[in-house]
Amino acid sequence: MSEEQNVESSEKVNVKSLNLPSIMGQKAGMTRIFDQEGNHRPVTVIKLIPNVISQVKKQEKDGYEAYQVAYYEKREKLVNKPIKGQLKKANIDKIYARLNEVRLDQVSEEFLGKEVSFDNFKPAEYVDVTGVSKGKGFQGVIKRWGFQGGPAAHGSKFHRTTGSIGNRATPGRVFAGKKMPGHMGDKKRTIQNLKIVDLNLEEGYLLVLGSVPGAKNSFVKVSMARKNGGK
């Protein structure tokens, strides 16, 4: 075996992490910072949690190429057997309760069981953050859609109700998509082109300029921006 082949084989054995265009984090809340000009900037603190490759999906077997990423460490008795069996098959010692997939053009089996690196996410880069928005329960049209409502005087019988929702006998129905009372929030939402302000691997957090979807301690997906960001 040549020296080049020896080097390649040793690199494959010693590989410890993998750079991916998306990572899973945990929203820790919001705070503020001051830039060099002294301007106040609201930022979201995203806690960096371990992301481990739990499965490598191939075109031949699964029909597409992707890495399955396990995250959110929990006690063993709180995780179901199928997930524990999958983690064991990937030689992952810790127990993770959630799974996510990152599709790529090419994948490699050598990264199975390895941790995902955060090196791609550097300050001044732009990211897209996906999360599940806060659930507001069943709400009326004023809170849900911002309707004006009726007069507030005592004689009025129209305060916060919906009002007219359709026409007469023609067309004789309510058009699809009509803004009505209903379940508000609790939907998957993505905020694009958020600027990374700071990345601290020692403390384990990422600062993103502005707000992101989701409640405190909820999980969010941070991906490299698909558009041009602020450039």
C-alpha positions, 0 to 999 in steps of 0.5 A: 500500500502506498503512502497516499493510501495510508494517509487517506485510510488514517484520515477516515479512521480519525475523522471525528466530526462532520460539517453539515449545512443544517444543525438542530439547536434549542432556543434559550430566549432573547437578550440584547447586545450593543454593537461597535457604534453603540446601537442596541441590537435584539438577539436570540440565544440558541443553545448548541446541543450535540448532533450525532449521525444516527443513520446514513441513507443511500440512493440504492436502498432509501431512494435518496441521499441523506444523513439522519441526525439524532439530538436531545439527550434523555434518560433511557427509560423515556425513549422508545425501543425503535430509536434505542435500537437504531442508536445502538446499531450506529454505535452511539453510547448516549440516548437521544429522543429526536431525529432529523434529516439533512439531504445532500448530494453525496453521503458516506458511511464513515460518518455514522456515529460521528458528531456534527461540527458547528464550524460552518456557522460563523459570525457575519454569516446569514442563516434560515431558522425554522421552528414551531410557532407559539400556540395561541389556542382558538382565537377570533378574527381580531386577534388572529387576523387583525380585523378592525371590529365594530363600534365599542358603544353600548348600543352596538351589537357588533363588537368583535364578531366576524361579520358577513362572510359571503354573498347572496344566493350566488355563489351561495357558499363561502369562498375557500381561504376566508379568514375566520376564527380558528386555531392560531399558531403552533405551525412550522415557520421559517425566518430567512436571512438572519445574521449570526452575531456571535458563536461561542463553542466554549459556552455552547451558544449561538447569537442570531440577530432578531427573533426566531419562531418558537417558545423558550426551550423549543427546538429550532433548525438552523440552516445556511441561508438559501438566498443571498442574505443581506448582501 
